[in-house]
Amino acid sequence: MSTAAHAPTVHRPLAIEVRGLHAGYGATTVVRNLDLTVAAGEVVALLGPNGAGKSTTLLTIAGLLPAQSGDITVLGRAVDAKRPWSAARGGVALVPEERALFFDLTVRENLLLAIRGDRQKAIDSAIAYLPALEPLLGRLAGQLSGGEQQMLALARALASEPKVLLVDEMSLGLAPVIVQRLLPILRTVADDLGLAVIIVEQHIHMALTVADRAVVLTHGDVVLTGSAKDLAARRDLLASQYLGDAAL
């Protein structure tokens, strides 16, 4: 088990390459010297306690937050925070922690906002992974339950037909039984569609069941990386050294 990020063991094209990333807000550095790679069809779990820099990392990869230093290449292109829309147009989809839905629009209308090509085909494709949304297409997003809203946020990301999917705290505010239904969908879309997926998740061991690899951050530094299988087998290591018993 290494203490530095490593390349995927399966030879697939890299969709995300992060080298020496320092990121934060203004003069405050939150993430330091991060190296991270994610291949097409791979799921990487980004773990760590609150304030570790996980969300900051996703926002920077998505081009919504400028890097302080370092290099980020996504789908063969350098990320340009001065043109944040370019990442989305290039195939990057972010499911933010707050879901960012339009509550006064219907489920269908929220999905349509993400679609650039064949509208019905994109909706059908997204709904195929989240069929519980189909009878809700005409309902206002603000009238959905928390779990349904999270499904809609994920479906909207899938409707954009991405090649890279960044998911921030999917389980926030949801019952564990709902999380158990939603997280495996990330594994499925990675396998079916060849998406490169990064998930930030507070339910650590649930995340490890769907991930290929994991990277653990503490105070903005990478303190542990390894295969999800290896880390899942070392619950004691995660609990005692990095995440605290309460997180597990």
C-alpha positions in Angstrom: 0.0 0.0 0.0 1.6 3.2 -1.2 1.6 6.7 0.2 1.7 8.3 -3.2 -0.9 8.2 -6.0 -0.2 5.6 -8.7 -1.5 4.9 -12.1 -4.4 2.4 -12.8 -3.3 -1.2 -13.0 -5.5 -1.8 -16.0 -4.2 -0.2 -19.2 -6.9 2.2 -20.2 -6.5 5.7 -21.6 -6.2 8.4 -18.9 -9.1 10.8 -18.7 -7.9 12.8 -15.8 -4.2 13.7 -15.0 -3.5 16.0 -12.0 0.2 16.8 -11.3 1.5 18.8 -8.4 -1.8 20.5 -7.8 -2.1 23.3 -5.2 -5.6 24.6 -4.9 -7.6 26.8 -2.5 -9.4 30.1 -2.1 -7.5 33.3 -2.6 -4.3 33.1 -0.6 -5.5 30.1 1.4 -4.2 26.8 0.1 -6.5 23.8 0.9 -4.9 21.1 -1.3 -1.2 20.7 -1.6 0.9 18.8 -4.2 -1.8 16.5 -5.3 -1.0 13.9 -8.0 -4.1 12.0 -9.2 -4.9 10.0 -12.3 -8.2 8.4 -13.4 -8.6 6.2 -16.4 -11.6 5.8 -18.7 -14.0 3.3 -17.0 -12.3 3.7 -13.6 -13.9 4.8 -10.3 -11.7 6.6 -7.8 -13.0 7.4 -4.3 -11.6 10.6 -2.8 -11.9 10.2 0.9 -11.0 12.1 4.1 -12.4 14.1 6.9 -14.3 17.4 6.6 -12.1 20.2 5.4 -9.5 17.8 3.8 -9.8 19.4 0.4 -12.0 16.9 -1.4 -14.6 19.3 -2.8 -11.9 21.8 -3.6 -10.2 19.2 -5.7 -13.4 18.4 -7.7 -14.2 22.1 -8.3 -10.6 22.7 -9.5 -10.7 19.6 -11.9 -14.1 20.9 -13.2 -12.6 24.3 -13.9 -14.8 26.1 -11.5 -11.9 27.1 -9.2 -8.6 28.2 -10.5 -5.6 26.1 -9.5 -2.9 28.0 -7.5 -0.2 25.9 -9.2 0.2 22.5 -10.9 -1.2 21.0 -14.0 -4.6 19.5 -14.7 -5.4 17.7 -18.0 -8.9 16.4 -18.6 -9.7 14.4 -21.7 -6.4 15.5 -23.2 -7.0 19.3 -22.6 -5.5 21.5 -20.0 -8.3 22.8 -17.6 -8.8 26.6 -18.0 -10.6 28.2 -15.1 -11.0 31.4 -17.1 -13.3 29.4 -19.4 -15.2 27.2 -16.9 -17.9 26.3 -19.5 -15.2 24.6 -21.7 -14.9 21.6 -19.4 -18.6 20.9 -19.5 -18.6 21.3 -23.3 -15.6 18.9 -23.4 -17.4 16.1 -21.6 -17.0 16.9 -17.8 -20.1 16.6 -15.6 -20.1 17.7 -12.0 -22.8 16.6 -9.5 -22.3 19.2 -6.7 -22.9 18.6 -3.1 -25.9 21.0 -3.1 -27.3 19.3 -6.2 -28.0 22.7 -7.9 -31.4 21.8 -9.2 -34.0 24.3 -10.5 -36.9 23.7 -8.0 -39.5 25.6 -10.0 -38.8 23.4 -13.1 -40.0 19.9 -13.7 -37.8 16.9 -13.7 -37.9 16.8 -17.5 -37.1 20.5 -17.8 -34.1 20.0 -15.5 -32.9 17.2 -17.7 -33.3 19.2 -20.8 -31.0 21.9 -19.5 -28.1 19.5 -19.8 -28.8 18.1 -23.2 -27.0 19.2 -26.3 -28.0 16.5 -28.8 -31.1 14.3 -29.3 -33.3 15.3 -26.3 -35.4 12.2 -26.1 -32.5 9.8 -26.6 -30.5 11.5 -23.8 -33.4 11.5 -21.4 -34.2 7.8 -22.2 -30.5 6.9 -21.6 -30.3 8.7 -18.3 -33.6 7.4 -17.1 -32.5 3.8 -18.0 -30.1 4.1 -15.0 -32.6 5.8 -12.7 -36.0 4.4 -13.7 -37.6 5.7 -10.5 -37.6 9.1 -12.1 -39.7 8.1 -15.1 -43.1 8.6 -13.5 -41.8 11.9 -12.0 -40.8 13.6 -15.2 -43.7 16.0 -15.0 -43.2 16.8 -11.3 -41.5 20.0 -10.0 -38.0 19.3 -8.7 -38.9 21.2 -5.5 -41.6 18.6 -4.8 -39.2 15.6 -4.9 -37.9 13.9 -1.8 -34.2 14.2 -1.0 -33.4 10.9 -2.6 -35.4 11.7 -5.7 -33.6 15.1 -6.0 -30.2 13.3 -5.8 -31.3 10.9 -8.5 -32.3 13.9 -10.7 -29.0 15.6 -10.1 -27.2 12.4 -11.2 -29.6 11.9 -14.2 -29.0 15.4 -15.3 -25.3 14.8 -15.3 -25.7 11.6 -17.3 -28.1 13.3 -19.8 -25.2 15.6 -20.8 -23.5 12.4 -22.1 -20.2 13.0 -20.2 -16.9 11.2 -20.4 -15.8 12.4 -16.9 -18.2 12.3 -14.0 -17.4 14.1 -10.7 -19.8 13.4 -7.8 -19.5 15.3 -4.5 -21.2 13.8 -1.4 -24.0 11.9 -3.1 -25.2 10.6 0.2 -25.5 13.9 2.0 -28.7 14.0 3.9 -29.9 10.7 2.6 -30.7 7.5 4.5 -28.1 4.7 4.1 -30.6 2.5 2.3 -30.9 5.1 -0.4 -27.2 5.5 -0.7 -26.9 1.7 -1.1 -29.1 2.0 -4.2 -27.5 5.0 -5.7 -23.7 4.4 -5.3 -23.7 1.2 -7.4 -25.1 3.2 -10.3 -21.7 5.0 -10.5 -20.0 1.6 -10.9 -22.4 0.6 -13.6 -22.1 3.8 -15.7 -18.3 3.6 -15.5 -18.4 0.0 -16.8 -21.2 0.5 -19.4 -20.2 3.9 -20.7 -16.5 4.0 -20.0 -16.8 7.1 -17.8 -13.9 8.2 -15.6 -15.6 8.8 -12.2 -14.3 10.5 -9.1 -16.6 10.2 -6.0 -16.3 12.2 -2.8 -18.3 10.2 -0.2 -18.8 10.2 3.5 -20.0 6.6 3.6 -16.4 5.3 3.2 -16.9 1.6 3.0 -19.9 1.9 0.7 -17.7 4.0 -1.6 -15.0 1.4 -1.5 -17.4 -1.3 -2.7 -17.9 0.5 -6.0 -14.4 2.1 -6.5 -11.3 0.7 -8.1 -8.9 2.8 -6.1 -9.1 5.4 -3.3 -7.1 8.4 -2.3 -7.2 9.7 1.3 -6.6 13.4 2.0 -6.0 14.9 5.4 -5.5 18.7 5.8 -5.0 18.9 2.0 -2.3 16.3 1.8 -2.4 12.8 0.3 -1.8 10.4 3.2 -2.8 7.1 1.7 -3.6 5.6 -1.6 -4.3 2.1 -2.7 -6.8 -0.3 -4.3 -10.3 0.0 -2.9 -10.1 -3.7 -2.0 -6.9 -3.3 0.0 -8.2 -0.2 1.9 -11.6 -1.8 2.6 -9.7 -4.7 4.3 -7.8 -2.2 6.5 -10.7 -0.6 8.4 -8.4 -0.3 11.4 -5.9 1.7 9.4 -8.5 4.1 8.1 -10.2 4.5 11.5 -7.1 5.0 13.7 -4.8 7.0 11.4 -6.9 9.2 9.1 -10.7 9.3 9.4 -11.6 8.7 13.0 -13.9 6.0 14.3 -17.0 8.2 14.0 -16.6 8.4 10.2 -16.8 4.6 9.9 
